Amino acid sequence: METFNFLSIRYNKEEKKLEILDQRKLPDIEEWLLVNDPSDMITYIKQLSVRGAPLIGVGASMSLYNHVLLNESKLTKEDITRISMELRESRPTAVNLMYSIDEMMQVKQAEDKRDLSAENLGRIAMSIIKNEVEMCRKMSEFGASLIQHGESILTHCNTGSVATVGAGTALGVIREAHKQGKNIHVYVDETRPLLQGGRLTTYELEREGIPYTLICDNMAATLMRSGKIQRVLVGADRICRNGDFANKIGTYGVSVLAHHHNVPFHAVAPMSTVDIKCETGEDIPIEERSSSEVQGASGAFGTVRWAPKNSKTFNPAFDVTPMNLVTSLILDIGIIDKNNLDKLK
Ligand SMILES: CSC[C@H]1O[C@H](OP(=O)(O)O)[C@H](O)[C@@H]1O
């Protein structure tokens, strides 16, 4: 295990201290929360203090490792297995969580071959982190190679360093294109109901001076109709064998708009987001969240409600985009389109 300081998660090896940046409070308040044990991490994941498919996997893995490190003499294999399952079930859609916990628990090994010592769990957690950093770098480079000079790019939700332990997925591509001097402009969907775009993507772009315009989600259509958007880059939480994928609610609508206006539409994700057990998007479990998120809004300002307290709401956290509306998937293994989907297997 090593000490590390990423944008929204940090670990002090000497102090054995794991902390996360409370993403609910960004952009105005940068508040670090201590992860005392896996139950803290489960709370942080459920309330989206920790969010973003890759980061959820890393956070869960690190909380499992640090808990075993601090309590090794008191924990049985059954205890560790139970805790790992509680972490694995903390959110249902982003498959990076299940992938990371399965890696930590060495589920591909025979039961008696699994080494659940703190030393081995730390080694696995660090390899997950280093792999995620490297996958972000590769995705960013593959994606930036598609970006033409002067493009305006629409993003949805947040897919940057706040949501990963690297440059990000879709926002990593944008970072790399900006670094290469491609003079891009970003249109940022605020992304109701939790405003990951309006709060977090703007936070990241501001910090790096990447030009952007913040829009409400209902403004993307008219921008596309007027030819103001040349490309759409989104993230993914689970990609199926046939290329269908789940991402933040609203992504499917953006893909329909892009298809209608002949705008290239890409999902950017690491291979840890691919779930070959899912044949099509119909197989992806979609998380339903609370009414309060739709009845108003929350942030560093607290919580405000504008709808009647008893309003009936519909609040799926994700929707599914079919591969026939996708120009290509930008992965760390390369650009995947309808002609080479077999690479996902
Ligand atoms: C690189 S993050 C991928 C993905 O995760 C986000 O969901 P949430 O904010 O609920 O964790 C969003 O769907 C991003 O596109």
The ligand as an SDF file (V2000), in Angstrom:
LIG
                    3D

 15 15  0  0  0  0  0  0  0  0999 V2000
  -16.6640    8.3490  -14.6360 C   0  0  0  0  0  0  0  0  0  0  0  0
  -18.1710    8.3980  -13.7490 S   0  0  0  0  0  0  0  0  0  0  0  0
  -19.2290    7.4660  -14.7060 C   0  0  0  0  0  0  0  0  0  0  0  0
  -20.6930    7.7570  -14.4170 C   0  0  0  0  0  0  0  0  0  0  0  0
  -21.0520    7.7350  -12.9940 O   0  0  0  0  0  0  0  0  0  0  0  0
  -22.0380    8.7890  -12.7640 C   0  0  0  0  0  0  0  0  0  0  0  0
  -23.1320    8.3740  -11.9830 O   0  0  0  0  0  0  0  0  0  0  0  0
  -23.2610    8.9030  -10.4350 P   0  0  0  0  0  0  0  0  0  0  0  0
  -23.0080   10.3820  -10.4500 O   0  0  0  0  0  0  0  0  0  0  0  0
  -24.6890    8.5270  -10.0410 O   0  0  0  0  0  0  0  0  0  0  0  0
  -22.2220    8.1160   -9.6780 O   0  0  0  0  0  0  0  0  0  0  0  0
  -22.5050    9.1470  -14.1450 C   0  0  0  0  0  0  0  0  0  0  0  0
  -23.4400    8.2140  -14.6510 O   0  0  0  0  0  0  0  0  0  0  0  0
  -21.1840    9.0930  -14.8930 C   0  0  0  0  0  0  0  0  0  0  0  0
  -21.3230    9.1720  -16.2720 O   0  0  0  0  0  0  0  0  0  0  0  0
  1  2  1  0
  2  3  1  0
  3  4  1  0
  4  5  1  0
  4 14  1  0
  5  6  1  0
  6  7  1  0
  6 12  1  0
  7  8  1  0
  8  9  2  0
  8 10  1  0
  8 11  1  0
 12 13  1  0
 12 14  1  0
 14 15  1  0
M  END
$$$$
